[in-house]
Amino acid sequence: MKIAVVGTGYVGLVTGTCFAEVGIEVTCIDIDQKKIDNLNHGILPIYEPGLEEIVSRNVSAGRLSFSTNLAESIQEADVAFIAVGTPPGDDGSADLKYVLAVARAIGENLNDYCVVVTKSTVPVGTAAKVHREIEQALYLRGAEVEFDVASNPEFLKEGAAIDDFLKPDRIVIGVASERAQEVMSRLYKPFLLNGHPIIFMDIPSAEMTKYAANSMLATKISFMNDIANLCEIMGADVNMVRKGIGSDARIGTKFIYPGIGYGGSCFPKDVKALIKTAAENGYEMQVLKAVESVNEAQKSVLFNKVTEHFGGELQGKKFAVWGLSFKPKTDDMREAPSLVIIDKLLEQGATVAGYDPVAMPEARHTLGDRITYAKDPFEALIDADALLVVTEWPEFRSPNFGVVGRLMKDKVIFDGRNIYEPQQMQEAGFIYHCIGIRTEYKELAF
Ligand code: UDX
């Protein structure tokens, strides 16, 4: 079987590489010649643990290649994935111009049966538009070629994408013909060895599944952030509450960690897009609107604690910020809470020394010289009035607190990810603030 993957962004690259890894012949297509040249030299456009190694292994084995020649790859492909970007417009809706341009190009070049699969996260109804676009292009050529469209949303987590792809919890595929279902079953067979299911459904349901999954996860996080804020007010400990509710299998232990709001390229964009789709169709997503506003407010929670601690006087203070990416194991800074926090600190006349294990180049690109960049976590602490832990990278979990305390001007930590034990921090002489646990309790009236 041969496949073509159009778009060598995050999703396309991981998809193509993982299919090659199980022995399928894959061509990854992009219109950006420079990107393709780089990929042919082993230079990847993104950071993802393990990806570089498996790209080079599969290129060497001759199963994976990169090209700008869409026509040739489409003509040889049994399955063509569309994995190009769907940037959000100003109103939050996904812009489909790249997806539809690829569909047109496929229609202009198709000469044998092919399943054309939308892999990018696209609103319900997009596969139908892709179908129409291909049909029109075929008609204009006077060509009669059979094809099917299918929708196969991805559930890849940045930082764990290879594992998510090779050992998926489930594979969701929307199809409209038995032939397409048979082709897709064959394609995904190597990934089903761990007993997790492939779920076939109609196309709109598959498209909706992706938005519903991300929206549900975003809802869990915002719900827990709300609970965490209330725990602080009431003198409860959200870590205890989290354990208490998580052991109920209906709720589950995952994605109920409070923090400083969700970020990244998926949750914020997909929640917005679903609210927008609903509004366009006369329906109001009330829960999701609340999820969004809780998340916006949560990005300021750590800053508010800083302001409160310093009595509103941040002018001339220096803050060390550990972690700049929106979550660990990625260099992605999109919608990162660090950006909101840093902006607010700088606005108040403070200075910031940032450190991140992999996102420094990305951070320099986004923040320029508005902050200084430390060569390691400890350098950022020199003369700092406080440390803010913004991303829970493993290397921040147990630093030598003796050294931390000696380097800082004041021993104050604001932990946006609850990675330290409040009691241990107090014993080490730190003033410690975290999320959802009040570290200095007032007597509550009974
Ligand atoms: C997400 C989905 O998990 C994935 O299935 C989908 O395909 C794309 O979107 P990703 O954006 O890579 O993946 O990150 P994820 O690990 O899901 O984290 C998203 C955000 O939620 C991060 O900002 C993270 O810090 C936050 N989060 C996660 C919490 O605040 N609390 C939690 O308990 C879990």
Residues whose N, C-alpha, C, O or C-beta is under 5 A from the ligand:
A	BS01	UDX	E154 F155 L156 K157 E158 I221 F255 I256 Y257 G259 G261 Y262 G263 G264 S265 C266 F267 F326 K327
